[in-house]
Amino acid sequence: MKIYDTIVSPITTEKSTMFSDKGKYVFLIAKDATKIDVKHAIKQLYDADVEKVNITQIQPKTRLNRGKFSYDKRNAAKKAVVTIKDGKAIDVTKFKESKKKK
């Protein structure tokens, strides 16, 4: 798989920002991506050694809008928590810049 087919986008939430202090980074990935695909994509994109990759499934969720009789649906997705060796830091904003160039 190609880099940008494997990694869809970085997830920047309060919890993922706290993880980055420990050398862990969270990415939204393709549904058919494996741990090995994610490891190679991070290596090529950020030139960082990956120690461990944990993948979780995000279940679809339906919610009722407040005050309206309409529903919002969150689609199913897949995310990866990537641990970088030696606690080195990577710049997650580099992903957005390099994706625009391609």
MDAnalysis code that builds the backbone (N, CA, C; Angstrom):
import MDAnalysis as mda
import numpy as np

u = mda.Universe.empty(306, n_residues=102, atom_resindex=np.repeat(np.arange(102), 3), trajectory=True)
u.add_TopologyAttr("name", ["N", "CA", "C"] * 102)
u.add_TopologyAttr("resid", np.arange(1, 103))
u.add_TopologyAttr("resname", ["MET", "LYS", "ILE", "TYR", "ASP", "THR", "ILE", "VAL", "SER", "PRO", "ILE", "THR", "THR", "GLU", "LYS", "SER", "THR", "MET", "PHE", "SER", "ASP", "LYS", "GLY", "LYS", "TYR", "VAL", "PHE", "LEU", "ILE", "ALA", "LYS", "ASP", "ALA", "THR", "LYS", "ILE", "ASP", "VAL", "LYS", "HIS", "ALA", "ILE", "LYS", "GLN", "LEU", "TYR", "ASP", "ALA", "ASP", "VAL", "GLU", "LYS", "VAL", "ASN", "ILE", "THR", "GLN", "ILE", "GLN", "PRO", "LYS", "THR", "ARG", "LEU", "ASN", "ARG", "GLY", "LYS", "PHE", "SER", "TYR", "ASP", "LYS", "ARG", "ASN", "ALA", "ALA", "LYS", "LYS", "ALA", "VAL", "VAL", "THR", "ILE", "LYS", "ASP", "GLY", "LYS", "ALA", "ILE", "ASP", "VAL", "THR", "LYS", "PHE", "LYS", "GLU", "SER", "LYS", "LYS", "LYS", "LYS"])
u.atoms.positions = np.array([
    [0.835, -1.188, 0.000],
    [0.000, 0.000, 0.000],
    [0.873, 1.243, 0.000],
    [0.362, 2.316, -0.576],
    [1.073, 3.588, -0.565],
    [0.902, 4.266, 0.787],
    [1.764, 5.251, 1.045],
    [1.753, 5.939, 2.337],
    [0.407, 6.596, 2.595],
    [-0.085, 7.363, 1.623],
    [-1.303, 8.129, 1.834],
    [-2.555, 7.276, 1.676],
    [-2.408, 6.049, 1.169],
    [-3.523, 5.112, 1.180],
    [-3.613, 4.417, 2.538],
    [-2.500, 4.279, 3.223],
    [-2.465, 3.625, 4.526],
    [-2.901, 4.574, 5.633],
    [-2.262, 5.733, 5.715],
    [-2.558, 6.709, 6.764],
    [-3.473, 7.772, 6.185],
    [-4.672, 7.865, 6.737],
    [-5.644, 8.837, 6.244],
    [-5.359, 10.215, 6.829],
    [-5.205, 10.302, 8.156],
    [-4.911, 11.572, 8.806],
    [-4.472, 11.331, 10.248],
    [-3.739, 12.281, 10.830],
    [-3.438, 12.182, 12.256],
    [-4.659, 12.616, 13.068],
    [-4.818, 12.045, 14.237],
    [-5.912, 12.437, 15.132],
    [-5.323, 13.355, 16.190],
    [-5.839, 14.570, 16.262],
    [-5.330, 15.548, 17.230],
    [-6.440, 15.913, 18.206],
    [-6.548, 15.129, 19.256],
    [-7.486, 15.398, 20.333],
    [-6.684, 15.666, 21.603],
    [-7.389, 15.985, 22.663],
    [-6.704, 16.250, 23.926],
    [-5.976, 15.001, 24.424],
    [-6.621, 13.863, 24.287],
    [-6.014, 12.609, 24.738],
    [-4.804, 12.235, 23.889],
    [-4.892, 12.404, 22.560],
    [-3.762, 12.057, 21.705],
    [-2.592, 13.021, 21.912],
    [-2.886, 14.254, 22.282],
    [-1.823, 15.212, 22.586],
    [-1.075, 14.806, 23.852],
    [-1.799, 14.286, 24.835],
    [-1.140, 13.794, 26.053],
    [-0.293, 12.558, 25.755],
    [-0.749, 11.725, 24.809],
    [0.034, 10.558, 24.396],
    [1.358, 10.967, 23.748],
    [1.357, 12.083, 23.021],
    [2.566, 12.487, 22.299],
    [3.711, 12.820, 23.254],
    [3.402, 13.190, 24.484],
    [4.451, 13.423, 25.477],
    [5.180, 12.124, 25.834],
    [4.503, 10.996, 25.658],
    [5.082, 9.692, 25.966],
    [5.669, 9.010, 24.735],
    [5.650, 9.700, 23.580],
    [6.193, 9.117, 22.362],
    [5.190, 8.272, 21.600],
    [3.893, 8.472, 21.866],
    [2.835, 7.729, 21.176],
    [2.024, 8.714, 20.335],
    [1.692, 8.306, 19.120],
    [0.950, 9.161, 18.200],
    [-0.218, 8.380, 17.620],
    [-1.354, 9.055, 17.413],
    [-2.582, 8.406, 16.981],
    [-2.909, 8.846, 15.551],
    [-3.209, 7.859, 14.687],
    [-3.521, 8.125, 13.285],
    [-4.789, 7.391, 12.892],
    [-5.574, 8.008, 12.019],
    [-6.698, 7.346, 11.381],
    [-6.145, 6.632, 10.161],
    [-6.437, 5.338, 10.027],
    [-5.840, 4.555, 8.944],
    [-6.924, 3.916, 8.082],
    [-6.507, 3.364, 6.956],
    [-7.434, 2.692, 6.045],
    [-7.964, 1.411, 6.694],
    [-9.154, 1.008, 6.268],
    [-9.784, -0.166, 6.879],
    [-9.034, -1.460, 6.604],
    [-8.315, -1.521, 5.486],
    [-7.597, -2.757, 5.152],
    [-6.114, -2.687, 5.490],
    [-5.676, -1.654, 6.211],
    [-4.260, -1.502, 6.579],
    [-3.909, -2.423, 7.741],
    [-2.691, -2.945, 7.709],
    [-2.199, -3.812, 8.776],
    [-1.146, -3.067, 9.596],
    [-0.699, -3.701, 10.677],
    [0.324, -3.093, 11.517],
    [1.622, -2.876, 10.745],
    [1.965, -3.823, 9.895],
    [3.189, -3.718, 9.108],
    [3.093, -2.570, 8.106],
    [1.922, -2.400, 7.468],
    [1.720, -1.286, 6.539],
    [1.880, 0.051, 7.243],
    [1.305, 0.156, 8.444],
    [1.393, 1.405, 9.221],
    [2.840, 1.672, 9.620],
    [3.553, 0.643, 10.024],
    [4.953, 0.785, 10.441],
    [5.813, 1.300, 9.285],
    [5.637, 0.737, 8.087],
    [6.412, 1.183, 6.929],
    [6.031, 2.603, 6.509],
    [4.752, 2.947, 6.597],
    [4.309, 4.288, 6.219],
    [4.883, 5.350, 7.152],
    [4.905, 5.079, 8.458],
    [5.475, 6.027, 9.425],
    [6.974, 6.165, 9.200],
    [7.636, 5.063, 8.908],
    [9.082, 5.080, 8.646],
    [9.396, 5.959, 7.433],
    [8.611, 5.824, 6.354],
    [8.855, 6.607, 5.141],
    [8.467, 8.068, 5.317],
    [7.357, 8.325, 5.987],
    [6.848, 9.687, 6.088],
    [7.618, 10.543, 7.082],
    [7.885, 9.996, 8.266],
    [8.527, 10.773, 9.333],
    [9.972, 10.384, 9.595],
    [10.474, 9.352, 8.957],
    [11.831, 8.863, 9.152],
    [12.101, 8.589, 10.638],
    [11.172, 7.865, 11.241],
    [11.277, 7.535, 12.662],
    [11.171, 6.017, 12.824],
    [11.902, 5.484, 13.800],
    [11.851, 4.056, 14.087],
    [10.627, 3.761, 14.953],
    [9.804, 2.835, 14.502],
    [8.582, 2.478, 15.206],
    [8.847, 1.284, 16.110],
    [8.496, 1.432, 17.376],
    [8.676, 0.345, 18.335],
    [7.460, -0.585, 18.331],
    [6.256, -0.004, 18.342],
    [5.053, -0.814, 18.468],
    [3.879, -0.101, 17.796],
    [2.952, -0.890, 17.236],
    [1.731, -0.363, 16.624],
    [0.542, -1.113, 17.209],
    [-0.412, -0.375, 17.762],
    [-1.660, -0.953, 18.265],
    [-2.797, -0.428, 17.404],
    [-3.658, -1.322, 16.939],
    [-4.764, -0.946, 16.061],
    [-6.085, -1.258, 16.752],
    [-7.041, -0.316, 16.655],
    [-8.375, -0.522, 17.198],
    [-9.421, -0.147, 16.158],
    [-10.573, -0.778, 16.263],
    [-11.701, -0.483, 15.386],
    [-12.585, 0.550, 16.076],
    [-13.058, 1.538, 15.319],
    [-14.019, 2.508, 15.824],
    [-15.383, 2.079, 15.300],
    [-16.289, 1.783, 16.203],
    [-17.603, 1.298, 15.828],
    [-18.487, 2.444, 15.330],
    [-19.399, 2.168, 14.383],
    [-20.320, 3.218, 13.940],
    [-21.288, 3.575, 15.065],
    [-21.699, 4.837, 15.086],
    [-22.582, 5.291, 16.149],
    [-23.635, 6.224, 15.563],
    [-24.871, 6.096, 16.011],
    [-25.960, 6.953, 15.578],
    [-26.446, 7.760, 16.773],
    [-26.618, 9.070, 16.567],
    [-27.074, 9.948, 17.646],
    [-28.249, 10.783, 17.175],
    [-29.153, 11.090, 18.080],
    [-30.284, 11.959, 17.791],
    [-29.874, 13.402, 18.049],
    [-30.121, 14.282, 17.082],
    [-29.798, 15.691, 17.266],
    [-30.717, 16.313, 18.299],
    [-30.179, 17.184, 19.091],
    [-30.963, 17.822, 20.132],
    [-31.935, 18.822, 19.511],
    [-33.186, 18.715, 19.870],
    [-34.192, 19.653, 19.393],
    [-34.699, 19.354, 17.996],
    [-34.147, 18.365, 17.334],
    [-34.552, 18.017, 15.975],
    [-34.854, 16.529, 15.924],
    [-35.611, 16.138, 14.935],
    [-35.850, 14.715, 14.744],
    [-35.012, 14.219, 13.582],
    [-33.714, 14.402, 13.710],
    [-32.791, 13.912, 12.694],
    [-31.636, 13.203, 13.399],
    [-31.011, 12.329, 12.672],
    [-29.934, 11.525, 13.229],
    [-28.612, 11.856, 12.555],
    [-27.554, 11.845, 13.348],
    [-26.194, 11.937, 12.830],
    [-25.573, 10.562, 12.957],
    [-24.807, 10.184, 11.944],
    [-24.167, 8.881, 11.978],
    [-22.661, 9.037, 11.828],
    [-21.930, 8.410, 12.742],
    [-20.480, 8.354, 12.645],
    [-20.133, 7.033, 11.968],
    [-19.355, 7.099, 10.917],
    [-18.998, 5.894, 10.169],
    [-17.969, 5.063, 10.918],
    [-17.913, 3.794, 10.583],
    [-16.906, 2.909, 11.156],
    [-15.535, 3.299, 10.610],
    [-14.513, 3.175, 11.423],
    [-13.155, 3.548, 11.014],
    [-12.158, 2.673, 11.770],
    [-10.902, 2.927, 11.523],
    [-9.815, 2.177, 12.158],
    [-8.745, 3.178, 12.560],
    [-8.208, 3.044, 13.774],
    [-7.135, 3.947, 14.191],
    [-5.959, 3.157, 14.738],
    [-4.795, 3.782, 14.658],
    [-3.564, 3.144, 15.109],
    [-2.847, 4.048, 16.101],
    [-2.379, 3.459, 17.188],
    [-1.533, 4.161, 18.154],
    [-0.115, 3.664, 17.909],
    [0.758, 4.577, 17.485],
    [2.123, 4.242, 17.097],
    [3.080, 4.718, 18.178],
    [3.912, 3.805, 18.693],
    [4.926, 4.145, 19.685],
    [6.272, 4.265, 18.975],
    [6.915, 5.411, 19.157],
    [8.210, 5.693, 18.533],
    [9.319, 5.292, 19.499],
    [10.384, 4.683, 18.984],
    [11.510, 4.247, 19.819],
    [12.210, 5.436, 20.453],
    [12.716, 5.212, 21.658],
    [13.504, 6.183, 22.423],
    [12.735, 7.467, 22.721],
    [11.418, 7.484, 22.585],
    [10.616, 8.656, 22.921],
    [10.890, 9.861, 22.054],
    [11.390, 9.664, 20.840],
    [11.654, 10.787, 19.949],
    [10.345, 11.429, 19.530],
    [10.396, 12.720, 19.212],
    [9.201, 13.457, 18.820],
    [9.126, 13.575, 17.297],
    [7.919, 13.481, 16.759],
    [7.702, 13.719, 15.336],
    [6.696, 14.855, 15.194],
    [6.750, 15.538, 14.056],
    [5.851, 16.652, 13.798],
    [4.655, 16.137, 12.999],
    [3.502, 16.070, 13.642],
    [2.303, 15.518, 13.009],
    [1.780, 16.452, 11.923],
    [2.043, 17.748, 12.026],
    [1.569, 18.695, 11.015],
    [2.292, 18.511, 9.687],
    [3.424, 17.833, 9.691],
    [4.157, 17.554, 8.453],
    [3.325, 16.703, 7.504],
    [2.439, 15.882, 8.041],
    [1.588, 15.015, 7.228],
    [0.686, 15.845, 6.319],
    [0.072, 16.882, 6.851],
    [-0.837, 17.716, 6.075],
    [-0.100, 18.475, 4.982],
    [1.089, 18.981, 5.298],
    [1.866, 19.740, 4.322],
    [2.346, 18.852, 3.177],
    [2.837, 17.679, 3.509],
    [3.371, 16.798, 2.465],
    [2.257, 16.189, 1.630],
    [1.070, 16.048, 2.192],
    [-0.063, 15.518, 1.439],
    [-0.536, 16.532, 0.391],
    [-0.445, 17.823, 0.701],
    [-0.845, 18.866, -0.239],
    [0.095, 18.912, -1.441],
    [1.381, 18.637, -1.215],
    [2.377, 18.680, -2.294],
    [2.155, 17.558, -3.291],
    [1.679, 16.399, -2.844],
    [1.520, 15.234, -3.723],
    [0.348, 15.355, -4.618],
])
